[in-house]
């Protein structure tokens, strides 16, 4: 099985992809893409049952990026996973590119089964897939949904949270990128969602609070979900990942203005140097 050092190296490459893509496109969302890197790298390279060469496998798992504006991280991970050519990453948001500013299933990219971007709907789509799978005999597919913490302010999310417990969707895992920021400011100031973990627990979810940049903690949470998913009856899983917006680039970390800005050439160079320096000891 792939080790932590290799995951760290993959994560560094993903971060470089994200910054290059957004610099070339002149637009995009670096902050919330960078905060979710380790969560997606661990998922794809250790846990998800998905083969880009056999996307029609009836036993494959599903991933939904509910916070669709963070698509640069998904595009990069899919490229590193073999779903698309890495050179294609640098066509992000260009006319005629498959890599739109939000994921589109119409572009036929392996691993993108749902068009997202309107916040609040990814969970409902995921639980619909999970219900459909549970109604079929001998189907053990797992469904993962990555949401933002600002997205928790949407009413439809809480309808989904309630429904997932009602239908005992132990094959459904929600991952919350809890970086504490959204486009207009700090999440606690826009509409406080805390105590988020307690709310999920009270609704009946198996709930884990982890460091979303620590592969050991991510492993423990994903592993427990996989065990839960093997049961015929059970609870859905919520992984609340404490993360840093703009993680890995000093001048972007916890700076709200980097929610949706593109780095200049000078900023790109500085960011790439910082990312390279972070893995020189490995």
C-alpha positions as CSV (number, residue, x, y, z in Angstrom):
1,X,0.0,0.0,0.0
2,X,1.2,3.5,-0.8
3,X,3.1,5.2,2.1
4,X,2.8,8.6,3.7
5,X,5.9,10.0,2.1
6,X,4.6,9.2,-1.3
7,X,1.3,10.8,-0.5
8,X,3.1,13.9,0.7
9,X,5.0,14.1,-2.6
10,X,1.8,13.6,-4.6
11,X,0.1,16.3,-2.6
12,X,3.0,18.7,-3.4
13,X,2.6,18.0,-7.1
14,X,-1.2,18.6,-6.8
15,X,-0.6,21.9,-5.1
16,X,1.8,23.0,-7.9
17,X,-0.8,21.9,-10.5
18,X,-3.4,24.0,-8.8
19,X,-1.4,27.2,-8.7
20,X,-0.1,26.8,-12.3
21,X,-3.6,26.1,-13.6
22,X,-5.1,29.1,-12.0
23,X,-2.2,31.3,-12.9
24,X,-2.5,30.3,-16.6
25,X,-6.3,30.7,-16.7
26,X,-6.2,34.0,-14.9
27,X,-9.1,33.0,-12.7
28,X,-10.2,30.2,-10.3
29,X,-10.4,29.3,-6.7
30,X,-7.0,28.5,-5.1
31,X,-7.9,28.8,-1.4
32,X,-10.5,26.0,-1.1
33,X,-8.7,23.8,-3.6
34,X,-5.4,23.9,-1.6
35,X,-7.3,23.1,1.7
36,X,-8.7,19.9,0.3
37,X,-5.5,18.4,-1.2
38,X,-4.7,15.7,1.4
39,X,-8.3,14.7,1.7
40,X,-8.6,13.9,-2.0
41,X,-5.0,12.5,-2.4
42,X,-5.6,10.0,0.4
43,X,-9.1,9.1,-0.9
44,X,-8.0,8.4,-4.5
45,X,-4.6,6.8,-3.9
46,X,-5.6,4.6,-0.9
47,X,-9.4,4.1,-0.6
48,X,-11.6,4.7,-3.5
49,X,-12.5,1.7,-5.7
50,X,-12.3,3.4,-9.1
51,X,-10.5,2.4,-12.3
52,X,-10.4,5.1,-15.0
53,X,-10.1,2.4,-17.6
54,X,-13.2,0.7,-16.4
55,X,-15.6,3.4,-15.4
56,X,-18.6,1.1,-16.0
57,X,-17.6,-1.3,-13.4
58,X,-20.9,-1.9,-11.4
59,X,-18.9,-2.2,-8.1
60,X,-17.0,1.1,-8.4
61,X,-17.2,3.8,-5.8
62,X,-18.5,7.4,-6.5
63,X,-17.1,10.8,-5.6
64,X,-19.0,14.0,-5.7
65,X,-17.3,17.4,-5.4
66,X,-20.3,19.3,-3.9
67,X,-18.1,22.5,-3.5
68,X,-17.6,22.6,-7.3
69,X,-15.6,25.8,-7.4
70,X,-12.7,23.8,-5.9
71,X,-12.5,21.8,-9.1
72,X,-8.8,22.5,-9.6
73,X,-7.9,20.1,-6.8
74,X,-10.2,17.4,-8.3
75,X,-8.8,17.9,-11.9
76,X,-5.3,17.6,-10.6
77,X,-5.9,14.5,-8.5
78,X,-7.8,12.8,-11.4
79,X,-4.8,13.6,-13.7
80,X,-2.3,12.2,-11.2
81,X,-4.6,9.2,-10.9
82,X,-4.6,8.6,-14.7
83,X,-8.0,9.9,-15.6
84,X,-6.7,12.6,-17.9
85,X,-3.5,14.0,-19.3
86,X,-1.6,16.3,-17.0
87,X,-1.0,18.8,-19.9
88,X,-4.7,19.2,-20.2
89,X,-4.8,20.7,-16.7
90,X,-3.4,23.9,-18.1
91,X,-6.4,24.4,-20.3
92,X,-8.5,25.2,-17.2
93,X,-11.3,27.7,-18.0
94,X,-10.1,28.1,-21.6
95,X,-12.6,28.2,-24.5
96,X,-13.3,24.7,-25.7
97,X,-11.6,23.0,-22.7
98,X,-13.2,20.1,-20.9
99,X,-12.0,21.6,-17.6
100,X,-14.6,24.2,-16.9
101,X,-14.7,26.4,-13.9
102,X,-17.0,23.9,-12.2
103,X,-17.1,20.2,-12.9
104,X,-19.4,19.1,-15.8
105,X,-20.4,15.5,-16.4
106,X,-21.1,16.5,-20.1
107,X,-17.4,16.7,-20.7
108,X,-17.0,12.9,-20.2
109,X,-14.1,13.1,-17.9
110,X,-13.7,9.8,-16.0
111,X,-14.5,10.3,-12.3
112,X,-16.8,13.3,-12.9
113,X,-20.3,11.8,-12.8
114,X,-22.2,14.9,-11.5
115,X,-22.1,18.6,-12.6
116,X,-21.7,20.7,-9.4
117,X,-21.4,24.3,-8.5
118,X,-24.7,25.3,-7.0
119,X,-23.9,24.7,-3.3
120,X,-26.1,22.5,-1.2
121,X,-27.0,19.8,-3.7
122,X,-24.0,17.4,-3.7
123,X,-25.2,15.6,-0.6
124,X,-28.7,15.1,-1.9
125,X,-27.3,13.7,-5.1
126,X,-24.9,11.4,-3.2
127,X,-27.6,10.1,-0.9
128,X,-29.8,9.4,-3.9
129,X,-27.1,7.2,-5.4
130,X,-26.5,5.6,-2.0
131,X,-30.3,4.7,-1.7
132,X,-30.3,3.3,-5.2
133,X,-27.3,1.1,-4.5
134,X,-28.7,-0.2,-1.2
135,X,-31.9,-1.3,-3.0
136,X,-29.8,-3.6,-5.3
137,X,-28.6,-7.0,-4.2
138,X,-24.9,-7.6,-3.8
139,X,-23.9,-4.0,-4.4
140,X,-21.3,-2.6,-2.0
141,X,-20.4,0.7,-3.7
142,X,-19.3,3.5,-1.5
143,X,-20.2,7.1,-2.1
144,X,-18.1,10.0,-1.0
145,X,-19.2,13.7,-1.0
146,X,-16.8,16.6,-0.3
147,X,-18.6,19.7,1.0
148,X,-17.4,23.1,2.2
149,X,-18.1,24.4,5.6
150,X,-19.9,27.5,4.3
151,X,-22.0,25.1,2.4
152,X,-23.4,23.8,5.7
153,X,-25.4,27.0,5.8
154,X,-27.7,25.7,3.0
155,X,-31.1,24.3,4.2
156,X,-31.0,21.5,1.6
157,X,-27.9,20.1,3.3
158,X,-29.8,19.5,6.5
159,X,-32.6,17.8,4.7
160,X,-30.0,15.5,3.3
161,X,-28.4,15.0,6.7
162,X,-31.7,13.9,8.1
163,X,-32.6,11.7,5.1
164,X,-29.3,9.8,5.1
165,X,-29.9,8.7,8.7
166,X,-33.5,7.7,8.0
167,X,-32.4,5.4,5.2
168,X,-29.5,4.0,7.1
169,X,-27.0,5.0,4.4
170,X,-23.9,3.4,5.9
171,X,-22.4,3.5,2.4
172,X,-22.4,7.3,2.4
173,X,-19.4,9.4,3.6
174,X,-19.5,13.2,3.8
175,X,-16.2,14.9,4.1
176,X,-16.4,18.6,5.2
177,X,-13.5,20.8,4.3
178,X,-13.7,22.9,7.5
179,X,-11.3,25.7,6.7
180,X,-13.4,28.3,8.5
181,X,-13.7,30.7,5.5
182,X,-16.0,31.4,2.6
183,X,-16.1,34.0,-0.1
184,X,-17.6,36.8,2.0
185,X,-15.5,36.3,5.2
186,X,-15.1,34.0,8.2
187,X,-17.8,31.3,8.3
188,X,-18.5,32.1,12.0
189,X,-19.3,35.7,11.1
190,X,-21.4,35.0,8.0
191,X,-23.6,32.3,9.6
192,X,-22.1,30.3,12.4
193,X,-22.4,26.6,11.9
194,X,-20.8,25.4,15.1
195,X,-20.9,23.1,17.0
196,X,-20.9,21.3,13.7
197,X,-19.7,17.9,15.0
198,X,-22.3,17.9,17.7
199,X,-25.0,18.6,15.2
200,X,-24.1,15.7,12.9
201,X,-23.9,13.4,16.0
202,X,-27.3,14.5,17.2
203,X,-28.8,13.8,13.8
204,X,-27.4,10.3,14.1
205,X,-24.2,10.2,12.0
206,X,-21.0,8.5,12.9
207,X,-18.9,11.6,13.2
208,X,-15.1,12.1,13.2
209,X,-13.2,15.4,13.7
210,X,-9.7,15.2,12.2
211,X,-6.8,17.3,11.1
212,X,-7.5,17.4,7.3
213,X,-3.8,17.7,6.5
214,X,-2.6,14.7,8.6
215,X,-2.5,11.5,6.7
216,X,-2.6,9.3,9.8
217,X,-5.8,10.9,11.0
218,X,-7.3,10.9,7.5
219,X,-6.5,7.2,7.3
220,X,-8.2,6.3,10.6
221,X,-11.4,8.1,9.5
222,X,-11.6,6.6,6.0
223,X,-10.7,3.2,7.3
224,X,-13.5,3.3,9.9
225,X,-16.0,4.4,7.2
226,X,-14.9,1.5,5.0
227,X,-15.6,-0.9,7.9
228,X,-19.0,0.7,8.5
229,X,-19.9,0.4,4.8
230,X,-19.5,-3.4,5.0
231,X,-22.4,-3.7,7.3
232,X,-25.9,-4.2,6.0
233,X,-27.4,-1.7,8.5
234,X,-25.7,1.3,10.0
235,X,-25.2,5.0,10.0
236,X,-23.8,7.4,7.4
237,X,-20.3,8.8,8.2
238,X,-19.3,12.5,8.6
239,X,-15.7,13.4,8.5
240,X,-15.2,17.0,9.7
241,X,-11.7,17.9,8.5
242,X,-10.1,20.9,10.1
243,X,-8.1,22.5,7.3
244,X,-6.3,25.7,6.4
245,X,-7.6,27.8,3.5
246,X,-4.7,28.2,1.0
247,X,-2.7,25.5,2.8
248,X,1.0,25.1,1.7
249,X,1.5,28.6,0.4
250,X,2.4,31.1,3.2
251,X,0.9,34.2,1.7
252,X,-2.4,32.5,0.9
253,X,-3.0,30.7,4.1
254,X,-6.0,32.0,6.0
255,X,-6.3,35.0,3.7
256,X,-9.9,35.3,2.5
257,X,-9.0,37.3,-0.6
258,X,-7.4,34.1,-2.0
259,X,-10.8,32.4,-2.2
260,X,-11.1,33.3,-5.8
261,X,-8.0,35.2,-7.1
262,X,-5.3,34.1,-9.5
263,X,-1.6,34.4,-8.6
264,X,0.6,36.7,-10.6
265,X,3.8,35.4,-12.2
266,X,5.8,36.6,-9.3
267,X,3.4,35.0,-6.8
268,X,3.4,31.8,-8.8
269,X,7.2,31.6,-8.6
270,X,7.2,32.2,-4.9
271,X,4.5,29.6,-4.3
272,X,6.3,26.9,-6.3
273,X,9.5,27.6,-4.4
274,X,7.7,27.2,-1.1
275,X,6.1,23.9,-2.1
276,X,9.4,22.5,-3.4
277,X,11.1,23.6,-0.2
278,X,8.5,21.8,1.9
279,X,9.4,18.4,0.6
280,X,13.2,18.7,0.3
281,X,13.6,16.6,3.5
282,X,11.7,13.6,2.1
